[in-house]
């Protein structure tokens, strides 16, 4: 997530959800790691809620073996607390939902706590104020339905409200305090969840409702339209990803990239380059993706 530092940039950036075909991402051998260097370019919309920018975020992928660019893509974030910076690069291991097993160790970042029933992720529903245990597979599958909705809503429908709430719902699955917003206060008023002025409902109830929907999908026969891709950070300096699941960067989720590249709509490279030029002019390489010390009020 990214702390809000400037006004919402408007509809121009709504065309920035990009993906150049990624045929090399397919790998028939599920035991072999697919490792890529990821570079965070920024957020195409500047949609924000609770003091932070919400998904999606724009990236480039590079093959660390030969430096070949694998293209541009948009991903959603599932990690509320780890810090990264716009312009920062790191290595990531690409896995899919099918790689998330109900035993340990696992390739993804959030692995849960070991129980007699195997590893479980404790998911806190902020409006009902209850905690429910889910296997990592079910938790990531639920996140997948939300990510799918984020990308479908962002492109081409341009619904900032739904994208913001779904972004927080993803974060809340893996972080019990995400619903409070930035620094535990961004979405709170007098220790209670603030009211969304566009709906008259509390933000906690809206986040809670999307989580409940996602888990109902995840535990039913519902199917994702594309495979869920999980970009788990490794080391900033180790292109072999010998030490995955470290806290060096955030984990990001995408749709359909490991299969055939069809999961995310393509757009023109010229439009993406226009985004680059603007952001460099705005000094985005100096921007910290999560924490800023000189942030004013949201507006």
N, C-alpha and C positions, 0 to 999 in steps of 0.2 A: 504494500500500500504506500501511498505518497502523501505527505502533508500538503495541504492546500497553501499555495504561496502567491497566486495571482488570480485575476478574475477568469471566469469560465470563458474559453476562447471562442466558443460559438460553433455554428454548423459547418464551417469550412473543414474542420478536421474530421467530420463524420465519414469522409471517404477514405480514411487512412487505414482501414482494416485490410491488411494485405497478406498475400501468401503466394510466393513463387513456387511452382511445383517442386516437390521434394521427393522424387522417386528413390533416392538413395537412403531414405529413412526406413524403408521396408527392410525387415531382417527376418528370414525364416528361422534362424537359430535363436530361440528365446533365451538361451544361456549366454549368449554373447552380448556384451554391453554396447549400446549405441551411445557414443559420447560426442557431445558438441560443445563448442564454445558459444555461449550466449552473450549478447550485448544488449543491454536495456537502453532503448532509444528514447522512451518517454511514454506519455499517455496521449492518445489522439483526440480526446474529447474535452479533457479537463473537467469532466463530471466529478463531483465530489460530494461527500456526506460525512458529517461528524469530524471535520477537520482534516480529512485525508482524501486523496484521489482514489477513485474506484476503478475496477477493471473495465475494459481490457487495457493491456500495455503492449507497446510495440517492441519487437525484438528483431535482431538479425541472428542467424545461425551460421557458424563456420566450422568446417571440418578441421579439427586440431592437427591431423596428420599432414595435410598438405596446404592448409589455409584457404581451401576453396569455400567461397560463400555458398551457403545452401538456401539463401533466400530470406524474405521478410515474413513475419507472421505476428499475429495478435494472440496473446495468452491471458488467462485469468490467474489471479494470485490466490493461494490458499493459506498463506503464512502472514499473520498479522503483526508479529513482533520482530522478526529478523530485519536488519537494515541493509539496504543496498542503495546505490546512487544512480541517477540518470547518467548514462555514458559508461557505466561500469560493466566489466566483462567477468565471467566465471565459467567454469566447466560444469556440465550437467549430464547425468545419465538419463537417457530417455527410456522409460518403461511404459507399459499400458496397464489398464485395470486388471487384465488377466494375470499380470505378474504379482499382484497384491494377494498374498496367501494368508490364511488364518493360522499361521505359525511364525516362528522367528528363526533367523533374522529375515527381514524383508527389505526390498530395494527402496521403498518410498520413505519420505522424511518422518511422517507421523505414524508411529508404529503401535501406539497404545501401551497399556500396562498389562503385564502377564497375569492371567487368572487361571482358575481350574478349567475354564472353558476356552483357554487360549488367550491371545492378546485382545484387549478391548479398549476402545477409545470412549471416554466418558464425555458425552455430548450434553451440554447445558442448554435447555430451552428457556430463554430469558423472560418470556411473558408468563408461562406456566410455572416457572421457577422450579423445574424438575430436571434431574440428570438421568439420562438413559445410556446404558452401555451398548455399543455397537462394535462389531468386528471391523477391523481396518478395511476389509473389502467392501462391506456395506456402507461405511462412512465415505469412502472415496467414490463409491457408486452414486451415493446421494449427491455428493459434490459435483459429480459428472452431469447430473440432470440440471443443476443450477448453472454450471458453466455453459452447457448447451444453450440454456435460456439466455444467458448473458450475451453470448455471441450472436444468437438469432435475434435478440432484441436490439442489440447495438447495430447490427447490420442486417437489413437496411431500415429498420423501423424507428430508430433514434428515440428510444424511450429512456430518458435519463433516470426517472424515478424507479422503474423496475430494475434497471441495471444496478443502481446504487443499493437497493434492498437486497438483491440477489448476491451482490458482492459481499455484503455483510453476513448474509446467511452462510456463504462458503466459509468465511473467516470464523464464524461462530461454531461451526462443526469442529474445528481444530483448536479453538481458543475460547475458553468459557467467558472471557470478559470483553470480547470484541464488540459486543452490542452496546457497550458504554461509549464507544467512540474514542477519539484521540485522548490519550493520557487519562482515560477513565472519566472524562467530563464532556466530551464532544457531543454526546447524544443524551445527556442527563440534565435534569432540572431538579434541584433540591433532593438529590439522591433517588429520584424517580426518572423513568424513561421519558424523554421529551416527546411532545406531540408533533407529528408530521402535519404541517399546515395545509398540505395539499389533500390530505385524506381525513384529518381529524382523529386519526388513530395514533397510538404510541408507536415509536419506532421499534420497541421491543416486540410488540404484537405483530408488526409487519414482518420482522425478521423471523420470529417464531413461526408464523404461518408458512413462510416459504421453506423453512427447514422441515416442518411437518409434511408439506407437500413432497419435498425431495425424498424424504425417508419412506413415505408411502409408495413412491415410484420405485425406490431402490429395493424395497422388500416385496414388491409385487412382480408380476410378469412383464412390466414395462421394459422397453428396450431403448437404449440410446441410439440416436441416428447414426453416430459414428463412434469409433473407438475413443476411449478417454486416454489421452497422452499425459504422462507425468514426468516433468523435467525436474529431477531431484538434484540439488547442488552437490558438487564434490568439493575439491579444493580449488582455490584461485590459482594455484601454481602447478597442480598435478593433472596433466591432460590424460592420464590413464584412469582417473577416478578411482584410485585404489582405496580411498577413504571416503565413501559416500556418507550422506546424512549428517554432515558437519554443519555448523551454524554459519558458514561463510556467506550464504546468500539465501534468498527466498526460494521456495518451491513454486512452480507455475504449472498450470493445467491447460491443455488444449484439446481439440477435437479432430480426430481422423488423420493426423499428420503421419503417424507411423504406418498407416495402411496405404493410402494412395494420394494423399494431399488434397482430397476432395472436401474435407470437413470445414474448411474456412474459405469464404469467397475471395476471389482474386480481385485486385484493382490495379490501376496503372502504376508502374514504377515512377513515372513522372510526378504523379500525385504524392508519392512517398518522398521523393527527393524534395518537393516543395515543402513538405513537413520538416525535413531535415534542415533546410535553409532557414526556415522561420525559427526553429528551436535553437539553432546555433546562435542566431541573432538575439534570441531572448536569453541567452546564457544558460541553456538547460544543462550543459555539462557541469555547471557548478551546483546544480540542484541536488539536494539530498532526497532520496526517494521516500524516506519515511519521516525523519525528524528534522525540523527546522527550528532554529532558536529565535528567529526574527519574524515570526508569522503574525500578521494582524488578524482582525476579525474576519469571519467568512462574510462574503457579500455576493 
